[in-house]
Amino acid sequence: MGNGKLNHKDNPFTKEMDRRTFLEGTTKIAGITLGLTLVNSLTSIPVSAASSSSVFHSQGNKPDLVFPVISDVHINSNSNRTLEKFATTLEQLNKVVPDQDAFVVVGDLTDYGYASEYDKFMSAYNVRKQPKAVSMFAIGNHDYWNGLSVADAQKLFLKKTGMESIYYHKIIKGYHFIILHTEDGRTEGTFSAAQIKWLGEQLRLANADDPKKPIFVFHHQPIKGTIYGSEWGFSQNRDLFYDTLKAYPQVISFSGHTHYPLDDPRIIHQKDFTSIGTSTGAYLWLDSGRIQGEVPEDAGILNQALIVEVYNNKVIIKRRDIHNDDWTGEPFEISYPANKHNFKYTEDRDKKPPFFTNDAMLSIVNEKTTAASLVIMFTQAKDNLLVHDYKVVAINVETKEIAKEFLAFSEFYKDPVPNPLTLQIDELKPNTMYEIEVHALDAYENISNNSLRVLGKTLDGVEKEVKIGLSKNVLNGIEDTVEVSVENARIPKSDWIGLYEINETPGSIASIWWMYTQVTDGICRFTYNPKNNINPGRYKEGSTYKLIYFYGSGYDSVASTTFTVGSK
């Protein structure tokens, strides 16, 4: 995944695509010279000729220490989806890393911390773990969500996983591993001053043992202001935690929690020490503010892992796409003895903007034009590391006013990365001409100096109203189901449907039930089944409830309807 130096899996094409192929299904507006702009060829994204074996499996000499790191497995008691992904992860890692010295999971082993979820996790793990690999698991915030007290949730974690303590320090083949724990179920995470003091003591011991060796530190939530996704990190005692690590440039700090993909170069961060994110084995999450949403379509496919190889003068960290059975990006390499002045994965390491080459193309997809929307299709830009976003601006040609402006992911997280990329521009006026301009942005917010432009006109008429239809408005008891159809639903961009009590306001209280929309021919159809309620205690006979259709991952309500639960 991603742009830059790619291996064979990153090739966006199974065959070459020429200009004619691109133009099929698109149109230029008659008589308008801006109908198609040429600025990068569809076949110009480079594909590395190096194979996985030559790039990733040959470092010249055998490492002193090898261990995988995974995170956010989220084993669920009601579904085997993540359990199957976890089993695949273990089997694939055994194939590509057949001689492991340790195996680390950085929190959220489970979805809710239930005993049955731990049992599923351990049953999959125990039959696939390598006998000599030392197991090290950290507790995450989801592992507290079982309704138990903090102390009892921790006792259950220890009992089920066999860990010796909630936080601990191990030495494996002469290398120090320090595992921390988030101290409660708060999403942001809690690391007390007492635990951080203990961390400082362990770091001093490890440094005294051998200051030239790396020290590995593991904690579920990231430190704010470090890696990609660290906006989801902890604030309480953040500076105390950071400053405790700051004295030791040899530290490599691994964190989970964010579900952000390994493909973004900011997943590793170096300033005073090294921080790195560990992605997820459950589902993708991304930064906010893009039209695809924080949890884009097909987010559940993501499954990634890190493989750490330790040599006497360097640490190599490889990024594995479990879901694609291949590597993604180049390995990170950290030299030892560590010197922060020689760090290369710094915040300011990339000043080169992305660019569209001279024969890139942008066009309107004619058959998808409506009275309120235009669909554009364009050649992806290029970058030395990663094209992360596109800034899209739609200007009303008549009034010269900006009608729509938004960011969209390059969809770098997909395999293969789509090229050309197709995006929908909504909330436009009917029978109106717009000029669409597209700029590319990389992961470090460098913006392309050139852009693509095209003119497009919406259809005449009125956009159809979104409506929710039910097979019945009165259900026969709390176990009865109802067929639901959302007509004129848009192509999903983290759109979802939630169920609430008639008087509750979304956002101020959790939904009773919810799901992401799946749309076919403008209609989202599904069966609402109360057995899937997240909060079943709030679903009762004699009460009226509302189903609400939301745009995006927030609470932008588009349509709603109500039904009553009668007596059985």
C-alpha positions in Angstrom: 0.0 0.0 0.0 1.0 3.6 -0.5 3.1 5.6 -3.0 6.9 5.8 -3.3 9.1 2.7 -3.4 6.6 -0.1 -3.8 6.8 -3.8 -4.0 4.7 -5.9 -6.4 1.5 -5.8 -4.3 1.3 -2.1 -4.7 0.9 -2.1 -8.4 -2.5 -0.4 -8.9 -3.1 -2.3 -12.2 -3.4 -5.8 -13.3 -2.8 -4.5 -16.9 -1.8 -1.2 -18.3 -4.6 1.4 -18.6 -4.5 3.9 -21.5 -6.2 7.2 -22.1 -9.1 5.5 -24.0 -9.8 3.1 -21.1 -9.8 6.1 -18.7 -12.3 8.0 -20.8 -14.8 5.1 -21.0 -17.6 6.0 -18.7 -16.5 9.7 -18.4 -17.4 12.7 -20.4 -16.2 16.2 -21.3 -18.8 18.9 -21.5 -19.3 19.8 -25.2 -17.5 22.9 -26.3 -15.6 23.3 -23.0 -11.8 23.2 -23.2 -11.3 22.5 -19.5 -13.3 19.3 -19.8 -10.1 17.2 -19.4 -6.8 18.2 -17.9 -3.6 16.3 -18.6 -1.1 16.4 -15.9 0.3 12.3 -15.0 0.1 9.0 -16.7 -2.0 6.2 -15.3 0.9 3.8 -15.8 3.6 6.0 -14.2 3.3 4.9 -10.6 6.6 3.0 -10.1 6.7 -0.6 -9.0 9.8 -1.9 -7.4 11.4 -4.9 -9.1 12.8 -6.2 -5.8 11.0 -9.2 -4.4 9.9 -9.7 -0.8 12.6 -12.3 -0.2 15.4 -10.0 -1.3 14.2 -6.9 0.4 12.7 -8.3 3.6 14.4 -11.6 4.4 18.1 -11.0 3.8 19.9 -8.8 6.1 23.3 -10.5 5.6 23.6 -12.0 9.1 21.3 -13.6 11.6 19.6 -11.2 14.1 20.3 -11.5 17.8 16.6 -11.3 18.7 13.4 -11.5 16.7 9.8 -10.8 17.8 6.4 -9.9 16.3 4.3 -7.1 17.8 0.5 -6.9 17.2 -2.3 -5.0 18.9 -6.0 -4.5 19.1 -7.2 -8.0 18.3 -10.6 -7.4 19.7 -11.8 -11.0 20.1 -15.6 -10.8 20.4 -17.9 -13.2 22.3 -20.7 -13.0 19.7 -18.7 -13.3 16.5 -15.7 -15.3 15.2 -14.6 -12.7 12.6 -11.7 -11.3 14.6 -10.9 -14.8 16.0 -10.4 -16.0 12.5 -8.2 -13.0 11.6 -6.1 -13.7 14.8 -5.6 -17.3 13.8 -4.5 -16.2 10.3 -2.1 -13.7 11.9 -0.4 -16.3 14.0 -0.1 -18.8 11.2 1.3 -16.2 8.8 3.8 -14.9 11.3 4.9 -18.4 12.0 5.6 -18.8 8.3 7.5 -15.5 7.8 9.1 -15.5 11.3 9.7 -19.2 12.1 12.2 -18.5 14.9 10.6 -16.1 17.4 12.2 -15.2 20.7 9.1 -13.3 22.0 5.5 -12.4 21.0 4.0 -9.1 22.1 0.3 -8.0 22.1 -0.1 -4.3 23.0 -3.6 -4.3 24.5 -7.2 -4.8 23.5 -6.9 -8.6 23.3 -10.7 -8.6 23.7 -13.7 -6.4 22.7 -15.3 -6.3 26.2 -12.9 -8.2 28.5 -15.3 -11.1 28.9 -14.0 -14.4 30.2 -15.3 -16.1 27.0 -13.4 -13.7 24.9 -10.1 -14.4 26.7 -10.8 -18.1 26.3 -11.2 -17.7 22.5 -8.0 -15.6 22.4 -5.9 -18.1 24.4 -7.3 -21.1 22.6 -6.2 -19.7 19.2 -2.9 -18.5 20.6 -1.8 -21.6 22.6 -2.0 -24.0 19.7 -0.1 -21.7 17.4 2.5 -20.0 19.6 6.1 -21.0 19.2 7.4 -22.9 22.3 10.4 -20.8 22.9 8.7 -17.4 22.3 8.1 -15.5 25.5 4.5 -14.2 25.6 4.1 -10.6 26.7 0.6 -9.1 26.8 -0.4 -5.6 27.9 -4.0 -4.8 29.0 -5.9 -2.3 27.0 -9.0 -0.1 27.7 -11.4 -2.6 26.0 -10.2 -5.3 28.3 -11.8 -3.4 31.2 -15.3 -3.1 29.6 -16.8 -6.2 31.3 -18.7 -4.5 34.1 -16.2 -5.6 36.7 -14.3 -3.3 39.0 -10.8 -2.2 37.8 -9.2 -4.6 40.3 -11.3 -7.5 39.2 -10.9 -6.8 35.5 -7.1 -6.9 36.1 -7.4 -10.2 38.0 -9.4 -11.7 35.2 -6.8 -10.5 32.6 -4.0 -12.1 34.7 -5.9 -15.3 35.3 -6.8 -15.8 31.6 -3.6 -14.8 30.0 -1.1 -16.2 32.5 0.8 -12.9 32.7 2.8 -12.6 35.9 1.8 -9.0 36.6 -0.2 -6.1 35.1 3.1 -4.3 34.4 6.5 -6.0 34.4 10.1 -6.0 33.1 11.7 -8.9 31.4 15.1 -9.6 29.9 15.2 -11.8 26.8 18.6 -12.7 25.4 20.2 -9.7 27.0 17.5 -7.2 25.8 15.1 -5.3 28.1 11.3 -5.4 27.6 9.2 -3.1 29.8 5.4 -3.7 29.6 3.1 -1.1 31.0 -0.7 -1.1 31.6 -3.4 1.3 31.1 -5.0 1.5 34.6 -8.7 1.6 33.7 -11.2 1.5 30.9 -11.0 5.1 29.9 -10.6 5.4 26.1 -7.9 8.0 26.4 -5.9 5.9 28.9 -4.5 6.3 32.4 -0.9 6.0 33.4 -0.4 7.1 37.0 2.6 8.9 38.4 3.4 5.8 40.5 3.6 3.6 37.4 5.6 6.2 35.5 8.0 6.4 38.5 8.4 2.6 38.3 9.0 3.0 34.5 11.9 5.4 35.3 13.4 2.9 37.7 13.3 0.1 35.1 14.8 2.4 32.4 17.7 3.2 34.8 18.3 -0.5 35.4 18.2 -1.3 31.7 20.5 1.6 30.8 23.0 0.6 33.5 23.0 -3.0 32.1 24.1 -1.8 28.6 23.5 1.8 27.4 24.3 0.8 23.8 21.4 -1.6 23.4 17.8 -0.7 22.6 15.2 -0.7 25.4 11.7 -1.9 24.3 8.7 -0.3 26.0 5.1 -1.3 25.4 1.9 0.6 26.3 -1.6 0.5 24.8 -2.4 4.2 24.3 0.2 6.3 22.4 1.8 9.4 23.7 0.1 12.5 22.3 2.2 14.5 19.9 4.2 11.6 18.6 3.1 9.1 16.0 0.3 9.1 13.4 -2.9 8.8 15.4 -1.5 10.0 18.7 -4.4 12.5 19.0 -6.1 9.4 20.5 -3.4 9.2 23.2 -3.4 10.2 26.8 -3.2 13.7 28.3 -3.0 13.0 32.0 0.7 12.7 33.0 1.6 12.9 29.3 4.6 15.2 29.9 5.8 13.2 32.9 5.6 10.0 30.8 7.4 11.6 27.8 10.1 13.2 29.9 10.8 9.9 31.6 11.6 8.3 28.3 13.3 11.4 26.9 16.5 10.7 28.8 17.0 7.4 26.9 17.3 7.9 23.1 17.7 4.1 22.8 14.1 3.5 23.8 11.7 2.2 21.2 8.1 2.7 22.4 5.4 0.5 20.9 1.7 1.5 21.3 -1.6 0.3 19.9 -5.2 1.7 20.4 -5.5 3.9 17.3 -6.1 1.2 14.6 -4.2 3.6 12.3 -2.5 1.7 9.4 1.2 1.0 9.2 1.4 2.4 5.7 1.6 6.1 6.7 5.3 7.1 7.2 4.3 9.0 10.4 3.5 5.7 12.1 7.1 6.0 13.3 8.3 9.1 15.1 11.7 10.1 16.4 12.6 13.2 18.4 14.1 12.3 21.8 13.5 8.5 21.4 11.6 6.3 18.9 7.8 5.8 19.0 6.0 3.4 16.7 2.3 2.4 16.2 1.3 -1.2 15.9 -2.0 -0.9 13.8 -4.7 -3.5 14.5 -5.9 -7.0 13.8 -9.6 -5.9 13.9 -10.6 -2.9 11.8 -9.1 0.3 10.3 -9.5 3.7 11.8 -8.2 6.9 10.2 -7.9 10.6 10.9 -11.0 12.7 10.8 -12.1 15.4 8.3 -12.1 13.3 5.1 -15.2 12.5 3.1 -14.6 8.7 3.3 -15.0 9.0 7.1 -12.8 7.8 9.9 -14.0 4.2 9.4 -14.1 4.0 5.6 -15.8 1.3 3.6 -14.3 -2.2 4.0 -12.4 -1.1 7.1 -12.8 -4.5 8.6 -10.4 -6.1 6.1 -7.3 -4.5 7.7 -5.0 -6.8 9.6 -1.3 -5.8 10.2 1.7 -6.7 12.3 5.2 -5.6 13.0 8.3 -7.9 13.0 11.3 -6.6 14.9 14.8 -7.9 14.2 17.6 -6.8 16.5 21.2 -6.8 15.5 24.3 -5.7 17.4 24.3 -2.3 15.7 20.7 -1.7 14.5 17.0 -2.6 14.8 15.0 -3.4 11.7 11.2 -3.1 12.0 9.2 -4.6 9.1 5.6 -3.9 8.4 3.4 -6.9 7.4 0.0 -6.8 5.7 -1.5 -10.0 7.1 -4.7 -9.4 5.1 -2.6 -9.3 1.9 0.0 -11.8 2.9 2.8 -9.4 1.9 4.9 -6.6 3.2 4.0 -2.9 3.0 6.5 -0.1 2.7 10.2 -0.3 3.4 11.5 -1.6 6.7 12.4 1.1 9.3 16.1 0.9 10.4 17.3 2.4 13.7 21.0 2.5 14.3 22.7 1.8 17.6 24.2 3.1 19.8 21.3 5.6 19.6 22.0 9.3 19.0 19.0 11.5 18.7 21.0 13.9 16.5 21.2 11.1 13.9 17.5 10.2 14.0 16.0 10.1 10.5 12.3 9.5 11.1 11.7 13.1 12.4 8.7 15.3 12.1 10.5 17.5 9.5 12.0 14.8 7.4 9.8 15.4 4.3 9.7 18.8 2.6 9.0 17.5 -0.9 5.4 18.1 -2.1 3.5 15.5 -4.2 2.9 16.2 -7.9 0.8 15.3 -10.9 2.9 14.4 -13.9 2.3 16.0 -17.2 -0.3 13.6 -18.6 -2.5 13.1 -15.5 -6.2 13.1 -16.2 -9.3 14.4 -14.5 -12.9 13.9 -15.8 -16.5 13.8 -14.8 -18.2 10.4 -14.6 -21.3 11.3 -16.6 -23.6 8.5 -15.8 -23.2 9.2 -12.0 -24.1 12.9 -12.3 -27.3 13.9 -10.4 -29.1 17.1 -9.7 -27.1 17.6 -6.5 -23.8 15.8 -7.1 -20.9 15.2 -9.5 -18.5 12.3 -9.5 -14.9 12.9 -10.6 -12.3 10.4 -11.6 -8.6 11.2 -11.8 -5.1 9.9 -11.9 -3.4 9.6 -8.5 -0.5 12.0 -7.8 3.0 10.8 -6.9 5.1 11.5 -3.9 8.5 10.4 -2.5 6.8 8.8 0.6 3.0 8.8 0.5 0.1 10.7 -1.1 -2.3 10.9 1.8 -5.1 13.3 0.7 -6.6 15.4 -2.0 -8.0 18.8 -1.5 -11.1 19.2 -3.8 -12.7 22.6 -4.5 -15.9 23.1 -6.5 -16.5 26.7 -7.6 -19.8 27.9 -9.0 -18.8 29.2 -12.4 -21.6 31.8 -12.5 -21.2 33.3 -9.0 -17.5 32.5 -8.6 -18.2 31.3 -5.1 -16.8 28.2 -3.5 -19.7 25.8 -3.4 -17.9 22.8 -1.8 -14.4 22.3 -0.4 -13.2 19.1 1.3 -10.4 16.6 1.9 -10.5 13.1 0.6 -8.1 10.2 1.4 -6.0 8.9 -1.5 -7.2 5.5 -0.2 -3.6 4.5 0.4 -4.9 2.0 2.9 -6.4 -0.2 0.1 -4.9 -3.1 -1.7 -4.4 -2.3 -4.5 -4.4 1.5 -4.1 -7.2 2.6 -6.6 -5.9 4.4 -9.6 -7.7 6.3 -11.0 -9.5 7.5 -7.9 -13.2 8.2 -7.9 -14.8 10.8 -5.6 -18.3 12.1 -5.3 -19.0 15.8 -4.7 -22.4 16.3 -3.0 -24.6 19.2 -1.9 -24.4 21.0 -5.2 -27.2 23.0 -6.9 -29.2 21.6 -9.8 -28.5 22.7 -13.4 -25.4 24.5 -12.4 -21.9 24.6 -13.9 -18.9 24.0 -11.5 -15.2 24.2 -11.9 -13.5 21.4 -9.9 -9.9 21.7 -8.9 -7.9 19.0 -7.2 -4.6 19.4 -5.3 -2.6 16.5 -3.7 -1.2 16.5 -0.2 1.3 14.1 1.3 1.4 12.7 4.9 3.3 15.8 6.1 0.7 18.2 4.6 3.0 19.3 1.7 0.6 20.4 -1.1 1.2 19.9 -4.8 2.3 23.0 -6.8 0.2 21.9 -9.8 -3.4 20.8 -9.8 -6.0 19.1 -12.0 -9.1 21.0 -13.2 -12.4 20.1 -14.9 -15.8 21.6 -15.6 -19.0 19.7 -14.8 -22.7 20.5 -14.8 -25.3 19.0 -12.5 -28.6 17.8 -13.9 -31.8 19.7 -13.9 -34.4 18.6 -11.3 -34.8 18.1 -7.6 -32.7 15.7 -5.6 -34.8 12.8 -4.3 -35.6 12.8 -0.6 -34.1 10.2 1.6 -36.8 8.1 3.3 -36.7 5.2 5.7 -39.4 2.5 5.2 -40.5 -0.3 7.6 -42.3 -3.5 6.9 -44.4 -2.7 10.0 -44.7 0.1 12.6 -45.7 -2.1 15.6 -43.5 -5.0 16.6 -44.8 -8.1 18.3 -42.7 -8.0 21.5 -39.0 -7.4 22.1 -37.8 -10.4 20.0 -39.7 -9.4 16.9 -37.8 -8.3 13.8 -38.6 -5.6 11.1 -37.4 -5.2 7.5 -35.9 -1.7 6.9 -35.2 0.1 3.6 -33.5 3.4 3.2 -34.4 4.8 -0.2 -32.2 7.3 -2.1 -29.3 6.5 0.2 -25.9 7.8 -0.9 -22.8 5.8 -1.5 -21.5 5.2 2.1 -18.9 7.4 3.6 -18.9 6.0 7.1 -22.7 6.5 7.0 -24.7 4.6 9.6 -28.1 4.0 11.2 -28.7 4.1 14.9 -31.7 3.2 17.2 -32.6 5.5 20.1 -35.5 6.0 22.5 -37.9 8.6 21.1 -36.7 11.3 23.5 -33.0 10.7 23.5 -30.6 12.9 21.5 -27.8 11.1 19.5 -24.4 12.0 20.8 -25.4 12.7 24.4 -26.3 9.1 24.9 -25.1 5.9 23.2 -27.3 4.2 20.7 -29.3 1.0 21.6 -28.2 -0.5 18.3 -26.3 0.7 15.2 -24.7 -0.4 11.9 -22.8 1.0 8.9 -24.9 1.3 5.8 -24.4 -0.9 2.7 -26.1 0.5 -0.4 -27.2 -1.2 -3.6 -28.8 0.9 -6.4 -29.5 3.7 -4.0 -31.2 1.6 -1.4 -29.9 0.3 1.9 -31.9 -2.9 3.0 -31.5 -4.8 6.2 -33.4 -6.7 8.9 -33.3 -5.1 12.4 -33.0 -7.8 14.9 -33.3 -6.8 18.6 -31.0 -9.7 19.6 -28.1 -7.6 18.3 -28.8 -4.6 20.6 -25.7 -3.2 22.2 -27.8 -1.9 25.1 -30.7 -4.4 25.4 -31.8 -3.1 28.8 -33.2 0.0 27.1 -35.4 -1.9 24.7 -38.8 -2.6 26.3 -42.4 -3.5 25.4 -44.7 -0.5 25.2 -42.0 1.9 24.2 -41.5 3.8 20.9 -38.1 4.0 19.2 -36.6 6.0 16.3 -34.2 4.8 13.6 -32.0 7.5 12.4 -29.8 7.6 9.2 -26.6 9.6 9.6 -24.1 10.9 7.1 -20.5 10.4 8.0 -19.1 9.2 11.3 -20.7 12.0 13.3 -24.4 12.8 14.1 -25.4 14.5 10.8 -29.0 13.3 10.8 -30.6 12.8 7.3 -33.7 10.8 7.8 -35.6 9.1 10.6 -38.7 7.0 11.4 -40.3 5.5 14.4 -41.8 2.2 15.5 -43.4 0.9 18.7 -42.7 -2.4 20.5 -46.0 -3.9 21.4 -46.8 -6.8 23.7 -46.2 -10.3 22.5 
